[in-house]
Amino acid sequence: MLALGGLIAALTFVLTFSLKIPTFSTHGYVHPGDTAVALAGVLLGPWFGAVAAGLGSALADVAGGYFHYAPVTFLIKAVDAAVVAIIFRNLVRICRSRSRGASNSEADDTSAATTPRLSIGRALAAFVIGAAVGGLLMAGGYFFYEIFLYGVPAAVADLTGNLIQGAFGAVTAAMIFAPLAKIGLGELAELNLKG
C-alpha cells in the first residue's frame, strides 16, 4: 500500500504541475491533477488516499512557487480524496446490501453467505457520485480561501475554473476507473466485480 501511495502522490504531482492553465483573477491555475486525487481515495482508502492526494498536490504548489496555497491545497485535496472514498464505500455497501437482500429471498442459505458481486456499472456510478461531490468540495474550499486572499469578485471569477477542473477530474478518473477496477488495483481488489 505504501508503494502505491507514493506512486499516486507522484502521479498527482506530475498531473498538477506539468499542465497548468493560469487563472488571472487569483494568480492560481487549473490542472488535470484532480484525476489522480479522485482515484487516490478509491485506490488507497480515505486515510492513505487523503495523504497521497494532499501531498502530491501541495508539492506541486510548492514547486510552482505557490507557497501560500500549499497548506490549504494539502487540506482541500486530502478532504476531496477522503470524501470520494467514503461516498464510494458507502454506496458500494448499499448496493451490496440490496443485492444481498434480493439473493437471500431467491437463493438457498449457502449462496447468501457469500459477498454479492457488484456490477462494474454500479461501482462506476458510485465512483462518479463520490468524485462529483469531492470536486464540488474542492471548488468550495478554494472559493472560501480566495475570498480571504483576494476578495469576493476574484474568488467568484475563479470559481468557474475550479468547477471545470473538478468536473474534468471526475470525468477523466471515471474513464480510468473501470480498467483499474477490473484488474483489482489497490483497495478495488475487494470489490469482487462482475461484468
C-alpha positions, 0 to 999 in steps of 0.5 A, spaced: 500 500 500 505 504 501 508 503 494 502 505 491 501 511 495 507 514 493 506 512 486 499 516 486 502 522 490 507 522 484 502 521 479 498 527 482 504 531 482 506 530 475 498 531 473 498 538 477 504 541 475 506 539 468 499 542 465 497 548 468 492 553 465 493 560 469 487 563 472 488 571 472 483 573 477 487 569 483 494 568 480 492 560 481 491 555 475 487 549 473 490 542 472 488 535 470 491 533 477 484 532 480 484 525 476 489 522 480 486 525 487 479 522 485 482 515 484 487 516 490 481 515 495 478 509 491 485 506 490 488 507 497 482 508 502 480 515 505 486 515 510 492 513 505 488 516 499 487 523 503 495 523 504 497 521 497 492 526 494 494 532 499 501 531 498 502 530 491 498 536 490 501 541 495 508 539 492 506 541 486 504 548 489 510 548 492 514 547 486 510 552 482 512 557 487 505 557 490 507 557 497 501 560 500 496 555 497 500 549 499 497 548 506 490 549 504 491 545 497 494 539 502 487 540 506 482 541 500 485 535 496 486 530 502 478 532 504 476 531 496 480 524 496 477 522 503 470 524 501 470 520 494 472 514 498 467 514 503 461 516 498 464 510 494 464 505 500 458 507 502 454 506 496 458 500 494 455 497 501 448 499 499 448 496 493 451 490 496 446 490 501 440 490 496 443 485 492 444 481 498 437 482 500 434 480 493 439 473 493 437 471 500 429 471 498 431 467 491 437 463 493 438 457 498 442 459 505 449 457 502 449 462 496 447 468 501 453 467 505 457 469 500 459 477 498 454 479 492 458 481 486 457 488 484 456 490 477 462 494 474 456 499 472 454 500 479 461 501 482 462 506 476 456 510 478 458 510 485 465 512 483 462 518 479 457 520 485 463 520 490 468 524 485 462 529 483 461 531 490 469 531 492 470 536 486 464 540 488 468 540 495 474 542 492 471 548 488 468 550 495 474 550 499 478 554 494 472 559 493 472 560 501 480 561 501 480 566 495 475 570 498 480 571 504 486 572 499 483 576 494 476 578 495 469 576 493 469 578 485 476 574 484 474 568 488 467 568 484 471 569 477 475 563 479 470 559 481 468 557 474 475 554 473 475 550 479 468 547 477 471 545 470 477 542 473 473 538 478 468 536 473 474 534 468 477 530 474 471 526 475 470 525 468 477 523 466 478 518 473 471 515 471 474 513 464 480 510 468 476 507 473 473 501 470 480 498 467 483 499 474 477 496 477 477 490 473 484 488 474 483 489 482 488 495 483 489 497 490 483 497 495 478 495 488 481 488 489 475 487 494 470 489 490 469 482 487 466 485 480 462 482 475 461 484 468 
